[in-house]
């Protein structure tokens, strides 16, 4: 049973980590994007609509095209959200928290409206089974022949491995490449970066757009695998909550992509605790109160982080601050 | 690195602008609002096929319309029609949003990002409901006072806990308050599921005895027009909004909040105890959110669920920020937002077969807010284009 618990935790952790990675990328450039829940909803809606429309329009949908259509739609739609975000915070210099919150309201409304409009179903309860099978397809040999190892490590769709790969890529980019160092410089001290000749505006725009795009991929990943390819507009509330969790996870991970992986796994384990913990300990726990655990753990971690103020554990120095060149 | 502009001035640059007059500021914002609404009207026209005039008319009816006004013969019948109109609903819901925004104003003025209004609201609501559910036999006045007290305390606790850690160790308050929301939601879910037992929903509490309802105060006496739960709710909220205006503008506490918000170092230098101000302000902010929870339980739905705040805890943040912490401006902004929502609700009732869903309300609100906050840019900054070369420069070149 512990095996099932960990399996479920990993499946949950993967898309939360992916969403958090997008937010982390944005935050590295100094932008605190509280629009993440909205972006995730928009990505989920756009990706699902694209897959659903494609599968019902074509008699024999091909695997490649489904992937392409779904992921592209999700990425593009949510990158647009990132573009709006950076236009308002970078060019128009509006307070980041306010723009983020507005985008969350806007994004959730947009996702709901679009799905009802394009899917033409009043309750919005539809399925896209073909896309679900594509997203949950397992690696042929590894997922069957290795016993426990197969169940534990290889019983998931390809997005999990994409997430892990992305975490490694981001770590390398942040620490080893010029682009990554420039990006961090922008996040730490935009005026210094500006003086050094780095195009601050460009970095902030690209980071927010790509970051939001990744967050959107996490949204569609959540629908296709976690929700087994079923769409209900009521689920948007859940996706929104996941979005907030991923914002919290970025702080949880001390702004390091690899930490996101195990951080989200801890989240996942506590998220499912209400299902397995009572059986395991053979006690009766209230489901609702056990569901509080991931949030309480987050608060505890936040407090511990603030106790020991190590420099490398803090976020980018200019996080949440609007940069105006002529104001020094 | 190459120098791209060859030593010339950039083509366009920004400068800070001297504060514009209040009237000009209002006109710019109103223009942005009108523009946003027109844009939405055109989008609706293209996507759904409802022409802009009908759209605007329906939006207005759904938000400020009074149905069947011509049936009003005397004051009593007029009042009955009036209190069940769209107009009345918009004001009632607007007051809920307003109270949350007023509650958040001091925290935000202090630059304390309290995004936990939902949690503070729910903490107040659930503790008031707890008393109402478990002690319906008490004297109505005692019961209501008890409910009020516990909801104020619960809301304040939900605000003080993050404030304590922020004041002492600088713990990130944005996430702390956000997580406190979910803890409150789960507590509400816990009691909701416990109290409903095997029923599918909790339903209205004390529906027969009306214990813990605001109207239990005048139960048995003849009904007069002013004995109206909604009216008392609205008047209370408006009084608090006025008091908050003076608290922030004219009292020593309000001044301390402003100083701490602008610069904590200045505050320390001036001998203000930053910790004390943070904790005191968040206690006030949380308590007012808790009060809103109490009012919603005792005078509005007479029941509780985890969606009682309905996202207004987040919307209130935007209201507070847009109004620059001026509680009188907040009245207008919160009415406007609720009006857009209610207007879209009527639109979706009328045109749901064409594909208009109530979610469009969120889009309109979102677009409107983006335009209005976007126009702050033109209020604060001036866009300066590169001037033509003067003659002297031309000769030198």
Interface residues (C-beta under 8 A of the other chain):
Chain A: X34 X84 X88 X92 X93 X94 X95 X97 X98 X99 X101 X102 X103 X104 X105 X106 X107 X108 X109 X110 X111 X112 X113 X116 X117 X120 X122 X196 X197 X233 X241 X244 X247 X248 X251 X286 X287 X288 X289 X291 X292 X295 X296 X298 X299 X302 X303 X305 X306 X307 X309 X324 X326 X327
Chain B: X1 X13 X14 X15 X16 X47 X113 X115 X165 X169 X170 X171 X172 X174 X175 X176 X178 X179 X180 X182 X183 X186 X187 X189 X190 X193 X311 X314 X315 X317 X318 X321 X322 X352 X355 X357 X359 X360 X361 X362 X363 X365 X366 X367 X369 X370 X373 X374 X376 X377 X380 X381
